[in-house]
């Protein structure tokens, strides 16, 4: 990982663009604010591109002034809009005769729009899909600096993405609330969390809320182990069980439950349904009354927690430092407590999953949390 102290300022930028791509998350506006204020402080104009790469293809952009980013630090979502379906290199334009989707490479269209508007560099705020989409634009000669966002915290190359801490906090509060109602009614409550194929969100919220069973995609579960754990708790006088289940959790040798397939999207699979399935199975097998809750997009909404506001501001500032120094195609990252940057392509099309020997799993097991595997 490179450090900012090793470099000197060389670039003489006049105008940059900024876009937010992929699923939204709390803290996007905080990054936009940091980028715009820093840029304008250094005499650089900022053009906001609407709805991620879709706005770049459709040439929908607007200048961003300090007034436009004033008072947005604490606001969730993104003032620019986002889109998690568009990769300019593989843009769906209809169907082939055999029914398959017909794609067109619109990289040149994007480069032309940037060129005409004299945008010299781009800050792309997003996850792995956004970093992949940025690659051809970078290859086409427009410097792209990435800022890592996602509630899933699964971006390769960085220990943390902004948005994650807020999602953990929202999910923890939800689990806490479910806890009291589960205890009153002596039920098993299964709570489904987002995270795609990574269990970071469920693991952290599950530990924070003291969930009795935590199911993450990285550790395949055995339904018998889960049912036995619920029954054992009942026998010990704990007449309720809280299960925090990742949307991507799956049984040993089984498959993830897919809620929908959006074939026009470069990342077409949407997971969901595990909580209902588990709740039904557990009730059938143990005869303990069970209910389920799907937290869904609530985890992505609302105001960012302090940690995400701080991180987003640091990331935005670091992105601007890289641009001003003329560093090409970097991704801002945080490793440990140190800010740095890596090649933007390092994060493209990869996912950072929870390792089985992660210390938080060991800590959770040490307080008798069951991961459904043993
Ligand atoms: O990547 C963020 C995320 O919220 C995932 O946790 C979830 O699987 C997915 O996006 C949901 O996508 P959509 O907003 O398209 O339903």
Boltz pocket constraint, residues with backbone or C-beta under 6 A from the ligand:
constraints:
  - pocket:
      binder: B
      contacts: [[A, 23], [A, 24], [A, 84], [A, 150], [A, 151], [A, 152], [A, 194], [A, 195], [A, 196], [A, 247], [A, 269], [A, 270], [A, 271], [A, 300]]
      max_distance: 6.0
